[in-house]
Amino acid sequence: MNPLDIAALVAALVLSTGLLVAVVAAVWWFDRYDREPLQIVGGVFAWGALAAPVLAVVCCTVLGPGLGVPVTSLAGWLGPLVEELAKAIGIGLVILLSREFDNPTDGVVYGTAAGLGFAATENLVYTVVGAQATPIGGTLLVVLVRTALAAGIHAVSSATFGGCLGFAYLSRRTSDRVVWSLVGLVGAVLIHGGWNLLLLRFGSGADTTPLALWFVLVPALYALYVVALGLCLRSEQRILGAELAEEVRLDVVPAWVAEVIPYYRRRIRSEWWPSRRERTVLARLLTRLAFRKYAVRRLPKGEAELAGLEVMRLRQRVRGMLGVLDSCQTSVEPAAPPVAADPSDLP
């Protein structure tokens, strides 16, 4: 390859990776009510790009020959199972090491980040390997096709597991948590494995069946992803409205809170609070309070008692910022004086 070809490949890979990062950023942005910390989303993307591929390769290298698995089975089912498990570990670490995972939308965001991180590395590997035996035009086409199709499959499959893990997190019984986790893993493997098997069956065909298949199947799969994300966001809005309406009834917050915070367009306007910085912090606190309350009701008793302390603390800080006296008879904590905005609450 001449230097011009190398430069074209590098540019294509940079553009491809940039597009994948942009998709992750867009999905993060659409999580309008309870956005995850960018550094954690970036960490999950890095896990998908660096740790997950290494784990997948090592496991397939060890398990494939050891189990006597043929190449078609390795590509069709064992590979997807190992890859989805490797990506899932990154999502699981968020639950274990932080308190930022508390609903299905979070799982979709983190799953998308892990999947597209994995896809970015896979693009690099396929491009480098293919460049040794394929003309530059063919290699660039591989980068384009993998970015548009294969990367999306990684995102959809991992997001499926992440979303189900969100439902598992909200389940009270251990058996329900196990069922939701298994449903997510099986769904992710079926999507990923089915895609691989379709590639093995039609990917090298000379007729028009593959082209028609991709133009129907892939957009339909992406449309389902968008619909699922939209339903998750709609569910978040309903939770936010219901929980804050209860806080109004308890006299923790004034009535306008339940009329503003659950609606994205209303909460980004300046009329309801003069200071933009304080408005951002207050919206963040109220949103966190609503989702923590919702999660507490679905936790086992021991965990719920501990999580309830955080709900009390959030109520106290909200009262402090709003300057609302505590007239709620059922609350055990005293009214707090006005407090300054905590920079740690900024998104």
C-alpha positions as CSV (number, residue, x, y, z in Angstrom):
1,M,0.0,0.0,0.0
2,N,1.3,3.5,-0.8
3,P,1.2,6.4,1.6
4,L,-2.0,7.8,0.0
5,D,-3.8,4.5,0.6
6,I,-2.7,4.4,4.2
7,A,-3.8,8.0,4.8
8,A,-7.2,7.2,3.3
9,L,-7.6,4.2,5.6
10,V,-6.6,6.1,8.6
11,A,-9.0,8.9,7.7
12,A,-11.8,6.4,7.2
13,L,-11.2,4.7,10.5
14,V,-11.1,8.1,12.3
15,L,-14.3,9.1,10.7
16,S,-15.9,5.8,11.5
17,T,-14.9,6.0,15.1
18,G,-16.0,9.6,15.3
19,L,-19.4,8.7,14.0
20,L,-19.8,5.9,16.6
21,V,-18.8,8.3,19.4
22,A,-21.3,10.8,18.0
23,V,-24.1,8.2,18.2
24,V,-23.2,7.4,21.8
25,A,-23.3,11.1,22.6
26,A,-26.7,11.5,20.8
27,V,-28.2,8.6,22.8
28,W,-26.8,10.1,26.0
29,W,-28.3,13.5,25.1
30,F,-31.7,12.0,24.4
31,D,-31.8,10.7,28.0
32,R,-33.2,14.1,28.9
33,Y,-34.5,13.4,32.4
34,D,-31.6,11.6,34.2
35,R,-28.5,11.8,32.1
36,E,-25.6,9.6,33.1
37,P,-22.2,11.0,34.0
38,L,-20.2,11.4,30.8
39,Q,-17.1,10.0,32.3
40,I,-18.9,6.7,33.2
41,V,-20.4,6.5,29.7
42,G,-17.0,7.1,28.3
43,G,-15.5,4.4,30.6
44,V,-18.1,1.9,29.4
45,F,-17.3,2.8,25.7
46,A,-13.6,2.3,26.5
47,W,-14.4,-1.1,28.1
48,G,-16.2,-2.1,25.0
49,A,-13.3,-1.0,22.8
50,L,-10.4,-2.3,24.9
51,A,-11.2,-4.9,27.5
52,A,-14.2,-6.7,25.9
53,P,-12.5,-7.6,22.6
54,V,-9.5,-9.0,24.5
55,L,-11.7,-11.1,26.7
56,A,-13.8,-12.3,23.7
57,V,-10.7,-13.3,21.7
58,V,-9.1,-15.1,24.7
59,C,-12.3,-17.0,25.5
60,C,-13.0,-18.0,21.9
61,T,-9.4,-19.1,21.5
62,V,-9.6,-21.3,24.6
63,L,-13.2,-22.6,24.3
64,G,-13.4,-23.1,20.5
65,P,-10.7,-25.8,20.1
66,G,-11.4,-27.2,23.6
67,L,-15.0,-27.8,22.8
68,G,-14.4,-28.9,19.2
69,V,-16.6,-26.2,17.9
70,P,-16.6,-25.7,14.1
71,V,-16.0,-22.3,12.6
72,T,-19.7,-21.8,11.7
73,S,-20.8,-22.5,15.2
74,L,-18.1,-20.3,16.6
75,A,-19.2,-17.4,14.4
76,G,-22.9,-18.1,14.7
77,W,-23.4,-18.6,18.5
78,L,-20.3,-19.2,20.6
79,G,-18.7,-15.9,19.4
80,P,-21.8,-13.8,20.0
81,L,-22.3,-15.4,23.4
82,V,-18.8,-14.6,24.5
83,E,-18.8,-11.1,23.0
84,E,-22.1,-10.2,24.6
85,L,-20.9,-11.5,28.0
86,A,-17.7,-9.5,27.6
87,K,-19.6,-6.3,26.9
88,A,-22.1,-7.1,29.6
89,I,-19.3,-7.1,32.2
90,G,-18.7,-3.4,31.5
91,I,-22.4,-2.6,32.2
92,G,-22.4,-4.8,35.3
93,L,-19.4,-2.8,36.7
94,V,-21.5,0.3,36.5
95,I,-24.0,-1.2,38.9
96,L,-21.3,-2.6,41.2
97,L,-19.1,0.5,41.4
98,S,-21.5,3.4,41.1
99,R,-25.0,4.5,42.0
100,E,-25.7,5.9,38.5
101,F,-27.6,2.9,37.2
102,D,-31.3,2.8,38.3
103,N,-33.7,2.2,35.3
104,P,-33.9,0.6,31.8
105,T,-33.0,3.8,30.0
106,D,-29.7,3.8,31.8
107,G,-29.1,0.3,30.6
108,V,-29.9,1.2,27.0
109,V,-27.4,4.1,27.2
110,Y,-24.6,2.0,28.7
111,G,-25.3,-0.9,26.5
112,T,-25.1,1.3,23.4
113,A,-21.8,2.7,24.6
114,A,-20.3,-0.8,25.2
115,G,-21.6,-2.1,21.9
116,L,-20.3,0.8,19.8
117,G,-17.0,0.7,21.6
118,F,-16.6,-3.0,20.7
119,A,-17.6,-2.1,17.1
120,A,-15.0,0.6,16.8
121,T,-12.2,-1.9,17.7
122,E,-13.7,-4.6,15.5
123,N,-13.7,-2.1,12.6
124,L,-10.0,-1.5,13.2
125,V,-9.1,-5.2,13.3
126,Y,-11.1,-6.1,10.1
127,T,-9.7,-3.1,8.3
128,V,-6.1,-3.9,9.1
129,V,-6.5,-7.6,8.3
130,G,-8.4,-6.9,5.1
131,A,-6.0,-4.2,3.9
132,Q,-3.3,-6.9,3.5
133,A,-5.2,-8.7,0.7
134,T,-7.9,-6.3,-0.5
135,P,-7.6,-3.3,-2.8
136,I,-8.0,0.1,-1.1
137,G,-11.5,0.6,-2.5
138,G,-12.7,-2.7,-1.1
139,T,-11.2,-2.0,2.3
140,L,-12.9,1.4,2.5
141,L,-16.2,-0.2,1.5
142,V,-15.7,-2.7,4.4
143,V,-15.2,0.2,6.8
144,L,-18.4,1.9,5.5
145,V,-20.5,-1.2,5.6
146,R,-19.4,-2.3,9.0
147,T,-20.0,1.2,10.4
148,A,-23.5,1.3,9.0
149,L,-24.5,-2.2,9.7
150,A,-22.4,-4.3,12.0
151,A,-21.8,-1.5,14.5
152,G,-25.5,-1.0,14.8
153,I,-26.0,-4.7,15.6
154,H,-23.5,-4.5,18.4
155,A,-25.3,-1.5,19.8
156,V,-28.8,-3.0,19.5
157,S,-27.7,-6.3,21.1
158,S,-25.9,-4.8,24.0
159,A,-28.7,-2.2,24.5
160,T,-31.1,-5.1,24.7
161,F,-29.2,-6.7,27.6
162,G,-28.7,-3.3,29.3
163,G,-32.4,-2.4,29.1
164,C,-33.4,-5.8,30.6
165,L,-30.8,-5.3,33.3
166,G,-32.5,-2.1,34.1
167,F,-35.8,-4.0,34.7
168,A,-33.9,-6.5,36.7
169,Y,-32.5,-3.6,38.9
170,L,-36.1,-2.5,39.6
171,S,-37.4,-5.9,40.5
172,R,-37.9,-6.8,44.1
173,R,-37.4,-10.5,44.0
174,T,-34.1,-12.2,43.3
175,S,-35.8,-14.7,40.9
176,D,-37.2,-11.8,38.8
177,R,-33.8,-10.2,38.6
178,V,-32.3,-13.5,37.4
179,V,-35.1,-13.9,34.8
180,W,-34.7,-10.4,33.5
181,S,-30.9,-10.7,33.2
182,L,-31.2,-14.0,31.4
183,V,-33.9,-12.7,29.0
184,G,-31.6,-9.8,28.2
185,L,-28.6,-12.0,27.6
186,V,-30.6,-14.4,25.4
187,G,-32.1,-11.6,23.5
188,A,-28.7,-10.0,22.9
189,V,-27.2,-13.3,21.7
190,L,-30.2,-14.1,19.4
191,I,-29.8,-10.7,17.7
192,H,-26.1,-10.9,17.4
193,G,-26.0,-14.6,16.5
194,G,-28.9,-14.3,14.0
195,W,-27.0,-11.5,12.3
196,N,-23.9,-13.6,12.0
197,L,-25.8,-16.6,10.6
198,L,-27.4,-14.4,8.0
199,L,-24.0,-13.1,7.0
200,L,-22.8,-16.7,6.7
201,R,-25.8,-17.6,4.7
202,F,-26.2,-14.6,2.4
203,G,-23.2,-12.4,2.9
204,S,-21.3,-13.7,-0.1
205,G,-24.2,-14.5,-2.4
206,A,-24.3,-13.1,-5.9
207,D,-28.1,-12.6,-6.2
208,T,-30.1,-9.6,-5.0
209,T,-31.5,-11.4,-1.9
210,P,-28.8,-10.1,0.5
211,L,-29.2,-6.5,-0.6
212,A,-33.0,-6.6,-0.2
213,L,-32.6,-8.4,3.1
214,W,-30.3,-5.8,4.6
215,F,-32.5,-2.9,3.4
216,V,-35.5,-4.4,5.1
217,L,-34.1,-6.1,8.2
218,V,-31.5,-3.5,9.4
219,P,-33.8,-0.4,9.2
220,A,-36.5,-2.4,11.0
221,L,-34.1,-3.4,13.8
222,Y,-32.9,0.2,14.1
223,A,-36.5,1.4,14.2
224,L,-37.3,-1.0,17.0
225,Y,-34.3,0.4,18.9
226,V,-35.5,4.0,18.5
227,V,-39.1,3.0,19.6
228,A,-37.7,1.1,22.6
229,L,-35.6,4.1,23.6
230,G,-38.6,6.4,23.2
231,L,-40.8,4.2,25.3
232,C,-38.1,4.2,28.0
233,L,-38.0,8.0,28.0
234,R,-41.8,8.2,28.1
235,S,-41.7,5.9,31.1
236,E,-39.2,8.1,32.8
237,Q,-41.4,11.1,32.2
238,R,-44.4,9.4,33.8
239,I,-42.3,8.3,36.8
240,L,-41.0,11.8,37.3
241,G,-44.5,13.3,37.1
242,A,-46.0,10.8,39.5
243,E,-43.2,11.0,42.1
244,L,-43.0,14.8,42.1
245,A,-46.8,15.0,42.3
246,E,-46.5,13.0,45.5
247,E,-43.9,15.4,46.8
248,V,-46.3,18.3,46.2
249,R,-49.0,16.5,48.2
250,L,-46.5,16.0,51.0
251,D,-45.7,19.7,50.9
252,V,-42.0,19.0,50.2
253,V,-42.1,21.1,47.0
254,P,-44.5,23.7,45.6
255,A,-47.0,22.8,43.0
256,W,-45.1,24.3,40.0
257,V,-42.4,21.7,40.4
258,A,-44.7,18.9,39.2
259,E,-45.8,21.1,36.3
260,V,-42.3,22.0,35.1
261,I,-39.6,19.4,35.9
262,P,-41.2,16.3,34.1
263,Y,-41.4,18.3,30.8
264,Y,-38.1,18.9,29.1
265,R,-39.1,22.0,27.1
266,R,-40.5,23.6,30.3
267,R,-37.5,22.8,32.4
268,I,-35.0,24.3,30.0
269,R,-36.8,27.7,30.0
270,S,-35.7,30.4,32.4
271,E,-39.0,31.6,33.7
272,W,-39.3,29.2,36.5
273,W,-36.0,30.0,38.2
274,P,-33.8,33.0,37.5
275,S,-30.3,31.6,37.9
276,R,-29.3,29.1,35.1
277,R,-26.7,27.4,37.4
278,E,-29.1,27.0,40.2
279,R,-31.8,25.9,37.8
280,T,-29.6,23.1,36.5
281,V,-28.7,21.9,40.0
282,L,-32.3,22.1,41.2
283,A,-33.6,20.1,38.2
284,R,-30.9,17.5,38.8
285,L,-31.8,17.2,42.5
286,L,-35.5,16.9,41.9
287,T,-35.0,14.3,39.1
288,R,-32.7,12.3,41.3
289,L,-35.2,12.5,44.2
290,A,-38.0,11.2,42.0
291,F,-36.1,8.2,40.6
292,R,-34.5,7.3,43.9
293,K,-38.0,7.2,45.4
294,Y,-39.3,5.0,42.6
295,A,-36.3,2.6,43.0
296,V,-36.7,2.4,46.8
297,R,-40.3,1.0,46.4
298,R,-38.9,-1.9,44.3
299,L,-35.9,-2.8,46.5
300,P,-35.8,-5.6,49.1
301,K,-36.5,-4.4,52.6
302,G,-32.9,-4.1,53.8
303,E,-31.8,-2.3,50.7
304,A,-34.8,0.0,50.7
305,E,-34.1,1.2,54.3
306,L,-30.6,2.2,53.3
307,A,-31.7,3.8,50.1
308,G,-34.4,5.6,51.9
309,L,-31.8,7.6,53.8
310,E,-30.7,9.1,50.5
311,V,-34.3,10.1,49.7
312,M,-34.4,11.9,53.0
313,R,-31.1,13.7,52.3
314,L,-32.3,14.7,48.8
315,R,-35.5,16.1,50.2
316,Q,-33.6,18.1,52.7
317,R,-31.4,19.7,50.0
318,V,-34.4,20.4,47.8
319,R,-36.2,22.2,50.6
320,G,-33.0,24.1,51.3
321,M,-32.8,25.4,47.7
322,L,-36.4,26.1,47.4
323,G,-36.7,27.7,50.8
324,V,-39.8,25.7,51.5
325,L,-40.7,25.0,55.2
326,D,-41.3,21.4,56.1
327,S,-45.0,21.0,56.8
328,C,-45.1,17.3,56.0
329,Q,-46.3,15.4,59.1
330,T,-44.9,12.1,57.9
331,S,-41.3,13.2,57.3
332,V,-38.8,12.6,60.1
333,E,-36.1,15.0,59.2
334,P,-36.2,18.7,60.2
335,A,-36.5,21.4,57.6
336,A,-33.1,22.5,56.4
337,P,-32.0,26.1,56.0
338,P,-31.2,27.3,52.5
339,V,-28.0,25.7,51.2
340,A,-25.7,26.6,48.4
341,A,-25.7,24.6,45.2
342,D,-23.3,21.6,45.3
343,P,-21.1,21.5,42.2
344,S,-21.1,17.7,42.4
345,D,-24.8,17.8,41.4
346,L,-24.1,19.4,38.1
347,P,-24.6,17.1,35.1
